[in-house]
Amino acid sequence: MKKMSCLFWALIFLLTSCATSPQTAPSNSVDPAPFQEKGLYIWNDTPKQHDFWKACGFTVVQLCDLGWHRNAENGTLEQYTKVLANDVKNLKADGFKVYVILFANIKQHKGPGDLEPTGIGEKFHPSDEAEMEERLSYLRKTIDACKEADGFTLFAGDPGGIPDTLGTGSVQDFINMALKVKALVKEVAPQAKFNINTWCVTMFTTPNYSASNVNFWLRETQSNRAIVSYKGLLDSETGLELPCHDYYRPMTLRQYYSNPVYRKDPPLYPNAEDMTTIKATEAPRLWAWPYFLLDEADDGDLGGAGVTSNMQIEVRYIHKLVNEMRGLGFDGIIGNWSYSGYLEKALNTYAFSRFAEDANVTPEMVLAEYAGYLTADEASAKTLVEIFKYIENQSNWHKKMPQATQLPQWETTITSPEQALEMLETVVASERPYDFDLPEGSKMYLLRVKNRLKAMIE
């Protein structure tokens, strides 16, 4: 990446600022080696953002196969599969590795209407051989159409899983299907790699606990350990992607910290011992998959918490999680690009990539770098950093965290959105040719900052 001018602004800021937050100040230098892979999970390709992704240094893009959602009887599915295959080709042509995420036990939509009406699909029990064969036949077509992809990932649940209405289910049902899909990928696209993603694998077990019940998350850990210990599933050819909810997700942490049994010692999956067991499987790819962290407006439960997220910042929480995943020994990490608000979370996406690239990059450095890209002079950059800090202190993500897990606030001279708006009027947007491929122009982004501050007043 071309960072020279922004590194200059970062250096100036670090030398002149007296507002360094104690929880993010660098201590001992750690191994700056990047993850082998850092990527984004997307529902649909966004070609005009490829330059930004490349500038950030992302190496992998995961596409979501929603073919089950399309009518297989009137050509809608066939048309969708062609678009998906073309997205694979375009992303690879731009230098990205591409994985296609396949969903588990969902019946293929066959009408009426072009799209499956619920959005989560109708499930079948994996023990139903006829239903399973039909699902595999549709997956075969998708894998064949996208066989230029570097790999395929089987996604466990949400959508997927076994509702109580279908009878008893267990993690073994997911394991059995994973073995079938693994064999299918090897047959149809032998050059492609194969991963298992255990997101919401709890949904394969009975009873189907609500995610607002601590038992949901405890069972998630039990199921993950069962998957890892199953002989013949993970091996030198099969990778593993783990959600890592216990480390970062407000919805999960609130369940633990509100429960008297786990409040003082919330469990973590994976812990260091788990990672030793996982690595013993010789799985060649171990990727952390913290889906929600880049998008403060939704962690699956409370939405935007009443604040319009015209733009958002959570660099302290992103920094903490990325380094925790590195410390555990993951060799890859995947963020999300799935919601329509990708422009609002551009700074979070940039921060995610920077922290994944270099363990010695701090939140202070990221804010200074990004402010330097957006502004025309040193004074504007320093002012914008202070505004960034104030906005992050009002983060929806921060507010949804249990108090025990909330990080200390940034120290800043700004005490109100009105004061921040007044200071923003002094910020001069950069009009020079960008030495970093921003996802949108500086003036447009600063307008987002302005609107976020106005929303705090309203």
N, C-alpha and C positions, 0 to 999 in steps of 0.2 A: 504494500500500500504506500501511496505517496503521503507521508505524514509530516514532512519537514517543517512546513510553516506552522502547522497546528502543534507540533511538538515544541516549537518555539514559544507559542502562547501558553502551553502547558507549563513550560519551565518558568516563564515569567510569573505565572499565577502561583506556582508552588513556592517561588522565592519571596513573593510579596504578600501572600495571604497569611493572616493570623487566625483564620477561622477553621483550621483543620479539625475534623471530627475525630475524637479519640478512638472510636471503634474501627475506623478505616485507615488510620495512619499505618504506614508500612513499618514492620518490625524487622525481623531477620529476613534476609533475602532467601527466596526459595527457588527451586528448580524452575526456570522460565520456559521449559520445553512445552510446546503446545500439545493439545490433544491430537491424536493422529487424524481424527475426523471431527469436524464441527459442522452442524447442518441445521436445516430448517424443514419442518413438516408443513406441507401446504395442501389445501383442498383443490385449488386450481392454480395453474401456472400464472405468473404475472411477469411476462417477458420484459416489460419496461423497467422492472426492478432488478434484472440480472446484473447490471453494472454495479449497483449498490451491494448486492450480495457478494459479488466477486471482490469488490474493494474491501469489504469487511473480512474477506478471507474464508468464507464458507466453502466447504468442499463437497458437501452432500446435500441433496434435496430429496425429501421423501414425498412422493405423490400419493394421494388417497384415492383408492379405487372405490367409487360409489356406483359401480355397475349394477349391483343388486337393487338399487333404487330406481332403475330405469326399466321401462316396459320391454320385455324380451320378445313380444309378439308383433309389434308394429314398427320395428326398425329403430326405436329410440335407443335401445341398448347398443346396437351395432354402431350407430352414429357416435354415441358417447365413447365407446371403446376406441374408435378411430382417433378421436380428439386426445384421449389419454395416451395412446401410442405416439401421437405426434408431439405431445408435451415431453415425453421421454426423449425423443430424438432431438428436440430443440435444446433441452437442458444439457444433454450430452455434447451437442455441438458447441455450446458455450463453455464447456470445460468442467461441468459438474458431474460427480457420480450420482446416479439416480437409483433410488429404491422405490418400489411400489408396495404400498401397504394393502394387504388383503384382509377382508373381514371373515369371521369364522362362520358360525352356523345360522346364517340368515337365508330365508327362502328368496328365490328370485321373483321380483315383481313381474306380473304378466297382465296387468290391467285390472280394472278399467283405469284409464288415464295414463299419461306418459310417466308420471312419477308416483312412487309408493307414498301413500297419503300420510303416514305417521312420522316419517323421517327416521325411525329407529328400526323398521323392518319387522317382519314376522319371523320368529325363531322356530327351529325344529330341534327335536332331541337328537343329538349326535349318534345315538344308538340306532336310529331309524336308518337302515341301510339304503333304502330307496331314496330318501331325502338327501342323504349324504352323497350318494352317487350323482344325483342331479346337481348339487352344489359344486362338487368337484368338476363336473363337466363344464360349468360356467367359468369356474376358476381356470380351467385348462385353456379356454378361449382367451381369457384376459392375459394369462402368462404368455401364451403364444404370440398374441398381438404386441405385447410389450417385452419380448424376449431380448431386445437390445439393452434392457435395463441392467444395471450392475448387480441388482439383487432384489429380493422380495422379502417382505416381513409379514408374518401372520399375526394379526391383532386379536387379543383375546375377547374383550367385551366392550360394551358401550359404543356401538351396538354389538350384540352378541350375548352369549350366555344361555342359561337354562332357567326360565321363569318357573316358579313353583307349580304353576298350572300344568307344566309338562311332566311333572313327576320329579323323582329324585335325580339329582345331578351331583357331579363331583369334579375336582380338578383333573381326574383321570380322563374324563370326557374331552377336555381340551387337549390333553397330551395325545390322546388317540388321533384327534383330528390333525394336530400339528405334525405327527408322524406321516400322515397321509399327504398333507400339503408339501412337506419336505420332500417326499418321494416324487410328487408331481412336478415340483420345480426342477428337480434333478433330471427328470425324464424330458420335460418340454424345453427347458432353458438350461442345459447342463453347465454353461459357462457362468451362470448367475449364482450369486451367493444367497444364503437363506438365513434369516433371523427370526426369532420369536420375541414378540412384545407382550408382556404380561399385564398390560393395562386392564384394570377391572376384571381380572380373572376370577375374583370373588363371585361374579355373576354366574359362574358355572356351578356354584355350590348351593345346596339347599339346607336351611331356608335362605331365601334371598334377602339378606339384611339391607336396610336402607344405608346409604353412605353417611347419614346423620347418626349412625349407631357405631359405637367404638368397635363392636364385633365385626363390622364390615372390614375395618382396617387390620384387625388382628388376623382375620381369616385370609386377607390378602397376603400377609407375610407367610402364613402357613402354606398357602398354595404355591407361592414362589419357591419356598424351600422344597416342596414336593416336586416341582418341575425341575429344579436344579439336580435333585438327587436321583431322578429317573434315568436309568441306564439306557443309552441309545438315542436319547433326544438331543441333548447338548453334546457336541463332540468337536473335533478339529475342523469341521466344515460348517457348523451351525452357531450363529452368534446370538447374543441375548441383549434385549433392550429392557431396561427397568425404569418404572415411573418415578421412584424415589420420593413418593408423597410425604413420607415421614420426616423428610429433611426441610421441607419448604412450604407446604401447602396449607394455608389457613384453615380450610375446611377440615383437614385431617388433624391438624394440631389442636384445634378447638375441641375435638372429641376426646383427645388424650388429656388435655389440661382441665377439662371439666369433669373428668372421671376420677374419683378418689383413689382408685387402684393405681392409675398410671400418671397421675398429676406430677409426682415428684421424680418419676423415672420413666418418661415416655419411651417406648421401644423404637428402635431405628432399623429399617431394612433398606438396603443391606448394611450390616455392620462389618467391621474388619474381618471377623471370623467367617461371615457369609462370603465375603469376597475371596478369601482363601479357598473356600469350598468351590465357588464358582470357577475360579482360575484353574482348579484341579481338573475340571471337565475339558480343558484345552480349547474352550470356545474362542475362536479367533477374533471376535468383535464383542466388546463389552461397552455398551452405550448407555449413558444416563439419558432419560427422556422426560425432563421436567416441563411438561406441556404448558402449564398455566403461567409460569413466572414472567413471561414477556408481556403479558396482557393483563394489566391491573383491573380492567373493567369486568373480568369474569374469572373466578376460580372455581366455577361450577356451582356456586350457591347463592351469593348475595348480589351479583351483578355489580354495577358501578357505585353502589353505596350512596346514591343520590347526587353524585358529582358528574357533570358532563366531562368526559375525558377527551377534550380536544387535543391534548397531548399528555404524556405521562412519563414519569421517571421513577424507577426503583433500583438504581444502580447499586446501592448498599446491599440490598437483598440478593441481587444477581451476583455480585462479587462474592458474597458469603457462600452461596450455593455452589457456584462454579468451582471455587477452590476446595470445597468439601468433596465434590465429586472427583476432582483431581487427586485429592489426598487418599480417597478410597481405592484408587487405581483403575478407574474407568479410562478407556483409551479413546472414547468418543463421547460427544454430548450433542443433543438435538433440541433446538428450541422450536417455537411455532410461529407460523405466518398465516394462520388459518382464518382469522376473522377479517372483516372488511376494514378494520381500523389499523391497517399496517402502517399508514403514514403517521398516525397518532403515537405509535409505539416505536418509531424509528430509532430514537435515542436508546431505548432499551435493547433493541436488536444490535445496535452498534456496540453497546457496552458488553453484551453477551459474547460477541465475537472477540472483543479485545481481551476480556478476562480469560476466555478459552485459549487465546493465542499465547498469552504471557502471564504467568502467575504473579509477576511483580508489578503489574499494572494495578493502580489503585483507583477507587471511585473518584478521587480528586483529579487524577490525571484524565480520566474519561470525560468528566464535565468540562475541564479546561480545553481538551482537544476538540470536543464537539462545538463548544462556544467559539473556538477559533475558526472552525470551518464556516460558521454562520455569520461572523461579524467582520467589520472593516478595520477595526483598530483595537489596540490593547485595552483601552478603557472600556469599550463596549463589551469585549470578551469577559473582562472581570465582572462587570455589572451583570451580564447574562448568567454567569456562574452563580452569583448570589441569588438570582431569581430562580434558577434551577433548584438550588438547595431548598428554597422556601416551598416550591411546588412539591418537591419530594417529601418534605415534612408533612404534607397534607395527603400523602398517598393513600388511595383506597386500599391497596394491598396492606400497608402498614396498619391501617385502622382495623382490618379484619383479622389481624394476628392476635392470638392470646397475649395478654400483657407480658407474660413471662418470656415470650419469644420476640417481642418488639425490639428492634435495634435502636440505640440512642439516636436522637434527632441530629441533623446537621446543625452546627452553630452558624448562625447568619444574623446579619444586622436587620434584616427585614422582619417586620412584626405584623404586617397586614397585607391583604391582596391589593388594597388601595395604594399602599406605599410601593409595592412591587410594580403596579401598573405605571405609576409615576416614574419610576426608575427605567422601566422598559422604553419609555418615550425617548430616552437618551441613547438607546442602543442603535447603532448604525449597522444595517445589514450589509453583508459583503456583496459587491457587484463584480468582483474579479472572477475570472474563470476558475472554477473550483478545482483544487488539487486533490479532491476526494469526491467520489460520485455519490452525492447526496440523493435521497429518494425524491426530494422536491426542492424548489428554490428557497433561499434563505428568507425572503420576505413572506412567503406562504407559511413557513414554519414559525416565524416570529408572530404571525397572525394567530396561529394555533396557541402559542404561549399566552397571547393577549386574551383570547377567548377562554382559556382555562382559568386565568385569574378572574375574569369577569364572572365566570360560573361560580367561583368561590364566594363572591359577593352576593349573588342572587340566591 
